Amino acid sequence: MLAFYARGGRNAHLEILMPRLGERLVWIAVLMAMAGAAGAQKPRARQLGVPFDGTPGPLNAITDVAGVEVGYVTLIRGEGKRIVGQGPVRTGVTAILPRGKATLEPVFAAFYAGNGNGDMTGTHWIEETGVLETPVMITNTLSVGTVRDAVVDWMVKRNAPGPFWYPVVTETSDGGLNDMKGLHVKPEHAFQALENAKPGAVAEGNVGGGTGMNCNGFKGGTGTSSRVLPQPQGGFTVGVLVQCNYGQRSQLRIAGIPVGREITSKDPCVGKLIDPPVTAADGRALPLCGTTPPPEQKPAEDPEQGSIIIVVATNAPLSPDELKRMVRRVALGLGRMGSINGNGSGDIFLAFSTANRGVDWGNSGPSPLPAPMMQRLGSGRMDPLFTATVEATEEAIVNAMLAANDMDGADNRRAWAIPHDQLTAILKKYNRLTPP
């Protein structure tokens, strides 16, 4: 059995744990795991010449917001036919700590759902008070409860302040590639993601909670980006991290071009045939990869049944009501990509600000009297932050797709990564490719 763990970071640290299975089998498994999670090594969108507006931070990541730390655990194990409880496993956990592990001091926050076919725990208290008191965790749909309980245990062991907390744990479904019903995410994986969290570069693609996800008809996963405002606009930083698992290929737009309609030879397929065959939503069998079925046998495009989680961080001094305004703009970044916030999608967004330390401790402790001075940006100064949120959201999604690698998952179903060469050729044809 192979268990694969990836720490956060541009060059993800890999821990591969396995018994002695025979040298050849071991190395096959190692190479498969590394290929599935090496998305962070691929060129990012700007390196390919995909044009974006705005100025990114030095890392072009959510960790450009000082204090934010990100950690991952990636689980890749097995291949072939799905056997519930055994695998194949293509899943993981992502942890975001707004102020890092050094302190669990709360931050102001707000959430918003573009479409609510998904889950994010702990949001009632955020809606009531505008206070986030826990890390933000992202995993698969059926592992939310396990991760939520693990966060409580982790906070107890760290002697976090307060009598109780409402952990924020959210999800997208990796049921296409992963034996999701097998509940392979365990409490120790949530612990490890939290302990792995660190500042600096952030791995993208097939990592963490994004390991088994698909996005806009291609392999999806984890992506990030950031924007830094000019000094006359405050010099603030906005960072975004996405777990991308939504959309249809025909809707996909990059740099304003409907590229999904023009990319060829990357249709849904299976690496090996099984009995009974794997079928698309219209009931037609998925073909063997490398073969071209007759047009009348080609499966139709599946309806959207995925989701996307988007977390926005900023150091701008925003009150909860301003964060609510800001987090609503995330949907506009999705719209640039062609999203309609479809009925089958859980498009759920969270924003937090690392400013205004010590102002409100929520349930985690008594807020001091006299109250510390709270700063709030004037409403007329919000437009640059709205713009930065939209821009960074768009780029983070593209980064997630470009970092991902092809992945064969449960029942040999293959998710193709978006081909860099075809994408750049299409953008060049429409004069939308810029020198990297």
Summary of the structure (lengths in Angstrom):
residues: 436
radius of gyration: 21.0
end to end distance: 41.7
largest distance: 74.4
contacts: 1672
relative contact order: 0.20
helix: 30%
strand: 23%
